[in-house]
Amino acid sequence: MLAMKKIHCISTLLLLLAGFVSCNELDLIPESALTGSNFPLTDNDAVALINGVYVPNSDFSSNSSYLIELPADATQCGENVTSGGGAELGTFQFTPSNGNIDDAWTTLFTGVTAASSAIDKISAADITDGLKTRLIGEAKFLRAHYYFYLVQLFGDVPIVLHEDEGIGATRAPIDDVYTQIVQDLTDASASGVLPESYSGTDKGRATNGAAYALLAKVNLVWAQTSPDGNGQNKTARLTAAVAAANNVKGYSLEEEFLENWNTARRNGKENIFSAHHVESQQSAGDGGNHLAHCSFATGFSQETPHLVISNISFYNKFDDLDQRKSGSYAKTLYNPEKDEYFVFGFPRFRKYIDTANILTTNLTRSIDRTILRYADVLLIKAEALNELNSTPNDEAYAAINQIRRRAFRQSLTKTSIYDVPTGLSYEQFRDTVREERFKEFVYEQQRWFDLVRWRILVETVKPVINQNMVKQLDDNGDPLKDDSGNEIFKEETTHEKAAISLKHYRFPIPQSQRNINPEGLWQNWGWDGYDEAKTGKPYEGFK
């Protein structure tokens, strides 16, 4: 069976509610009256139930920083260690017992189970019709969102549409999982289900635009990764991706790239869907988003934080005039405590450093995690059109050029010297889109997924040489210092990524889950205990 948390009891629900920032005030009734068929009794009960379904989305923020960033090319573990969950992910030494992988599975299936339970309970509840429709739409969006992570990370996974179906569940084929995801998003994006926007404390909930944006991305990824290969199905999915992207209304690019991570302007005009974090949210009272902590854990020091750029070549990919360079990487930051600018030997990931509260940003961790923003929709559309037509058309150029113009602070509606040149071949435009996706989404947990769906993960990651600022020690193991008393750091080659292989196109099924249900949860190809009779040889032609 699956070791999933069932949302049966009000104590669990209340813990979930404590973690969601858009909760409504509830008149809580006794625990015994909120269980089983009695729940939900009122509109407020139903809203509370859906609030709980959002919580795993925030819980996943910290884990995603290690799980999705470190196995890609541009990020390394900045800690001076060779073992432990993070270091093992970054050097491809991890096993099915890795704690980050186990946490991801549990968190995401907690979200799936909570969503499925909420759909059943609210469907049977006697609550306001319009609210019922919206809340079920939110739950279906969230279930699709969690499953989209799961199918990309693990491949075949059990489909759990009712809360008691997880016991002894068997992995379902990838195409079946995608079929369910598309069905949920089709339902959620139907007319009259989800609003285009919210106000007040409801900001941040799933909107019609979020459902269409995720549907566009799902169809693009499914078209590129489905085991059924090319042909009619691929064409239909690419067509659906373009259509869904065109239905994302009411969003636009921020003129200033870094406004997307301004804590004073959450849910801005480019933001489509995020994981919300505030200081009172988690039990530690720190906001819970370790993306903020891991990128700046060591503060104003040459000692690198938990996650850092693999080497300076990734920083040097950017034109100095491209605002995404300083928006993605911090080479220099102002230290108000010393009234001076600090120059880092290796740049820090900039997006989750709250410079308005820079002396505590590594502790508060309250910046929202970006999941979908309008820039992604534009690049999905450009890529899908190129794949669909085997050549870029005017719509594809128009979409990618919005990204280029914003990057160089040009008018989005006028031609620019920074526009992608016309007349590119399919391959040239494809490579241009890939380059723009790298530059646009640094440290946004996109890169590993992109390399996997493009089937170039191993050839891209394997040659990367990790370099880091390493503290120099004397013969006694004490830090060496310069004449001013500052510790001495030297640029050195550190942990390598050369151990990557084809099996890393999927994460292993967590061993803890297989111990519970070894028959239903067979291991992925290439990992200890796999059975090729069940897995086949899935990576022929992958690079």
N, C-alpha and C positions, 0 to 999 in steps of 0.2 A: 504494500500500500504506500501511498505518499504520506510523508510526515508533514502534513499541512495543518495550520492553525484554523480550527473551525470557529466561525463567528456565531457561537450559540448563546453566550451569556453576556449579561449586561456589564459585568466587570471588564471583559475584553473590550466591549464597545466603548466604555467610558475611557479606557486607556487610549483607544484610537481617537476619540473625540478630543482628548487633551492635546493631540499632536497636530490638529488641522486648524489653520489660522482663520478660516472663513466659517467657523461654526456659529450657528445661531444659538441664542440663549434658550435653554430647554427647561421646562418644568418637569424634572425627573420624577417618575412614579416608582413605586417599589419594584425591586429587582424581579420578584416572582411574577409581576404583571407584564414584564417586557420580554418574556421568553416564549418560544414556540409559536403557536398559531395566534397568540394574543398580540404579537408585535409585527408591524407598527400599528398603533391605535390612532394616531393623529398625524396631521401634516408635519408637525415638528419632529415627531418620532421618525418619520420617513426621511426627512432631511438629515437628521442625526445619523441614521443608518448609512446614507450615502457619504456623509462626511468621513466616516470611518474607512470607506473604500479608497479615499484619496491618500490615506496615511502611508501605505507601503510605497507610494510614489516618492514621498519625502524620505522615507527610510532607506530607499535605494540610492540616494544621492551620494552618500559617503562611500558605499561599496563600489559604486560605478566608477569612481575615480581610479581605483586600483585595477579593477577587473577589466575595464575597457581601454584605459589610457596606457597602462604599462606594456601590454602585448603588442602595441603598435610601434611604429618606427620612431616617432618624434619625442617620446617620453621615456625617462628612466627613473629608477628608484634612486633618490638622492641620499638615502641613508647609507652609511658606511658599514653595511652588513651584507652577508651573502645568503642568509637563510631567513625564514619567515615568509608570511603570505605575500607581501608586496615584492620583496626581492626575488622570490621564486617566479612570480608572474612576469616580472621584467626580464628575466633571463631564461624563461621557458624551462624551468626546472620543476614546475608545479605538478602535482598528482591529483587524482580524484579525491584526496582527503584535504585539499586546500580549503581553508576556512572561508576565504572570500567567495569561492565558487559555491560552497554550501550555503552561505548567507544569501547569495543572489537567488538561488533556486527557492529557498524558503520564503524570502521576502516577496518574490514575484508570484509564487503560487498562493501565498497569503492574500495578495491582491486579487488574484483570479477567483479564489474561493469566496472572498468577501463580496466581490461583484456579483457572482452567480447567486449567492444566498440573498443578496439585496434585491436582485431582479425577481426572484421567486416570491419573496415576502411582499414587496411593494406591488407586484402584479395582483396579488390576492387581497390587498388592503383596501379598505373603504376610505379613500382620501380624495382630495380635490383632483378632478380629471386632468387638468392641464399640468399640475404639479407632478402627478403620477407619470405622465408621458415624459416630462423633462428628466425626472430622476432616473427612470429606467434608461433613458438615452445616455445620461451621464455614466451610469453603471456599465452599459455596453461599450461606451467609448473607453472606459478605464480597463475593462476586461480585454479589449482588443490591444490596448497600449501595453499591458503586462505580457500578453501572449506574443506580441511583436518582439519584445526583448527575449522572451524564452526561446522562440523558434530560431532566432538568429544566433543566440548563444549556444543552444544545445541541439538544434535540429528537431527530430521527432520528439514530441512531448505529449503527455496525456491531455486529452480534452475533457475539462471538468466544467459542465454547464449547470450542475446542481451540487449543493454543498456536500452531499454524502457520496458523490461519485469518485472521490479520490482514493478510496480504500481499494487496494489491489488494482489500480488503474494501469492500463497498458499504453505504451508510447504509440501515438497516432502518427501516420505519415505526414511529412512536411506540408504537402499540398492540402491535406485535410485541415491542418492547423490554419494555414493561410485562408482557406475557404471560410472557416469560422470567423477569422479576424475580419475579413472583408464583409461578411454578413452582418457582424455587429456594427461595423462602421457605416455600412449602408443604412441600417436601421437608425443609427444615431444621427446621420446627416440628412435624413428624410425631412421634408418640409414640415415645420411646426413642432419638431421634437426639441431641438436645442436652440436657444436664442443666439443672436449674433453677438451680443455682449451682455455684461452684467454691471450692476452698480453696487457701491458700498462694500460691505463685507463679503458679498458674493463674487467679487472680482477674482479671477483665477480659476473659476470652475470651467469645465469643458464647454466650449461653444460650438456652434455650427461650423465656424471656420476651422476649429481644431479638428473636428471630425473629418472634414474634407482634406485638410493638410495631411493628417495621418493616413487617410485613405490613398492620397497621391503617393506618399512615400512607400506604403505597403505594396501597392501595385508595381511600382518601379523595382523594388527589391525582389518581389516575387518573380517578376519577369526575368530577372537576371540570375536567380539562384534556384529556381524550381528544378527538381530532378527530371521533369518531363521535357526539358530541353527547349529547342526553338520551335518555330512554327506558329500555328494559329493561336494557341494559348498565349504565347509571348506577345504577339501583336495586340491581342485583346487587352492584356494587362497594361501594356504601354499606352494604349489608347485611353484606358480608364485612368491611368496616372495623370495624363494631360487634362482630361476632362475634370478630374477632381481638383487639380491645381487651379484651373480656371474658375472654379466655384468658391475659392477662398477669397472672400470679400471683406472690405473694411480695414485692411492692414496696409502698412507702407513701411519703407525703410527709414530708420532713424538717420538724420543727417550726420550726427556724431556717433560713430561706431560704439564707443564705450557707454553711451547712454543705455544700452541694453542691459548693463549690470549696475546701474545707478540705484542704490537702495532707496533713494528718495522718490524714485519714479517707477515703482514696480508696475508690471502689466502695461508697459508702454505700447506705442502704436505698432511696433514691429513684433512684439511678443505675442505668440499664439497660445502656447501652453508651457507651463513651468512647474517645477516642484517648489512649494513655498516653504520658507524657513524664517522663523522669528526666534528671538532669544529665549522666550518662555516655552518654546515648543517641546523640546526633548527633556528627558528626566534630568539631564545635566544642566539645563537652562542656558545652553550655549547656541541654540539654533539648529544644531545637528548636521549642517552641511560641511563635511570635511574637505570638500573641494577648496573651500576658503582656507582651512587650516593647512592642508597638505601643500599648497602652493607657496605658503609664506610662514611655515612653522618656525623657522630659525630667524625670522625678522631681519634686522639690519646686520647681517653677518655674511661672511663668505662661505660659511658652512651651509651646504645645500639642504633645502627642505625635503619632505618626504617624496615629492614628485617634482622633477625638474626636466628641462630640455635635454635631449640626448646628446647633442653637440651643437656647436655654434653655427653649423651649416644650415640648420633649419631657420635660425634667425636671419641669416644672410640671404635666404631665398627672397625676402621682401625688398621691394624698392623703398628707399627711405621716405618717399613722398606718400606711400600707401599708409593711410592711418591705421590699418589693421596691424602694422608692425608694432607700433607703440601701444596699440590696444590689446595685442595678444601677448606681448613680452615686455617686461620691465627691465631695462638695462640699468636705468638710473631712477631712484626714487628719493623724494624729499623726506628727511627725517626731522620732524618738528622738535623732537627732544633735544637734538644737538644743533638745530638750525643749520643743517647742511645737507647736500645731496650725497647719497651713497651710491657708489658704482659697483655693481655686482660683476664678479668675474664671469659668471654664467647667468643669463637672464632668468628672471622669475616669470611664471605664467601670470599674466596681468589681470585677466578678466575677473577673478574672484578675490582680488586685493581691494578692500574698501579703503581707498586713500583718504576719505573723510574721517575715518576712525583708524588710521593706519597702525597706531600703537597697540590696538586691541583686535585688529581684524583677524589675527590667527587664533584668537580665543573665542570670539563671538559667533563666527560661522553662520551668520544670518542672511547671507546673500542667496536669493532664489537660484535654483539650478535651471538653466535654460534647456528646454527639450525641443520645442518647435518654434521657430521664428520665421518671419516672412522671407528672409534671405534664402532659407532652405527650400521654400516653395518655388522660388524663382529658379534655383539651380536644379531642382527636381524636374521642373518643366523643361528647361533647356536640355538636360540630359535625356529625358524621355523622348523629346521630339527628334533629337539626333539619332537615338537608337531606333525609333520607329521608322524614320524616313531614310536611314543610312546616309544622311547628309543633313547639315543644319539648315533650317529655313529662317525666314524673317522673324518668326515668333521666338525661335530659339536664341537668335542674336539679341533681340529686344530684351529677353529675360536676363541673359548673362551680362549684358551691358549695363543694366541697372546696378548690378553688383559692382562692376568695375568703376562706374561713375561715382558711386557712393564712396568706394575705397579711396578715390583720389579727390573727393570733395567737389565733384562736378555736378552740374544740373542733371537730374535724372531724366529729363525730357528732351535734352538736346544732344546731338552728336558730340563726341569728345575725342581728343587725341589718344585717350586711354581705352577706347572701345576695342573690342576684339575685331581683328581685320576680317572683312568678308572674303568669301571664296575659299574657306577652309574645307579640307576633305573631312570625311567622317572621323578618321583617326585623329586628325589635327584638332578638330573641335572637341572630340572626346577627351583628349589629353589636356586641353585648355580648361574644360569643366572640372577635371580632376584636380588641376592645379588651383583653381579658384576655390574648390571645396576645402582643400588643405588650408589655404590662407584664411578662409572665412571662419572655419570652425575649430581653430586651435583650442585644445583643452575643453571641448564641449562634448566629449564622449561620442564622437562620430567616426574618427579615423579608422579604428579597427573594423567597424562595420563596413565602411567604404572599401577598404582593402579586401575584405572577405568577399563582398558581392562582385567586385571587379576581378576576383580570382587571381590577384597578384600579391597576396599577403606574404608568402615566403620569399619571393624574389625581391620584394621591397624592403622587408625587415632584416633579412639575414646579413646583408653587407654593412649594416649600421655599426659604426664604432662609437660606443659610449665614451664620452669624456666628461670629467667632473673636476671641481675644485676640491682637492684633497688636503686635509690638515697635515702639516709636516711635524713629525715627532722626533725627539732626541733619542739617544740610546736607552734611556730609562722609560720611554713611552710617554713622556710629557711633551706638551705642545711647544714647538719652537716659536720664538717671538722676535719681532724686529726691534730697532732701537727705540721705537715709540711705545713698545709694549703690546703691539697688535700681533695676534697669532698669524703665522705664515701659512698660506695656502698655495698649492701649486697645481697647475692643470695636468691631469694624468688620465690615461686610458683606464676605464674601470670595467664594470660588468659588461659582458658581451651579450648579443642577441643571436649568436650563431647557432644555438641549439634548436631554433625553430624548425619545424618540419610540417608536412602536410596534415598531420593529425591535429595541428593547432588551428585548423579552420573551424573546429568545434571545440567547445570546452567539454571535459569529461562529465558524465553524470556523477554527481557527488556520491562518494562511497557510502555515506550514511544513509542515503536514499536506497541504494542498491541492497544494503544490508536488510532493509525492511521489505523490499519487493524486487528480488533479483530476477524473477521471470518477466515481470512487466516492464522493468527498467533496465534493459540490457545496455551494455556499455558502448560508447561511441567507438568508431573505427580507430585503430592505432593505440588505444589506451589499454592499460593492463586489464585483462579479463574480457576483451572484446571477442565477439564471435562473428567471423566474416560471413557466415551463413545468414545472419540477421542483418548485418550492416552493408554487405556488398563491398565494392571498391568505389567509394563515392567521389574521389578527387582526381579522376583521370582528366588530364588537360589543364589542371590547376597549376599555377606557378608560385 
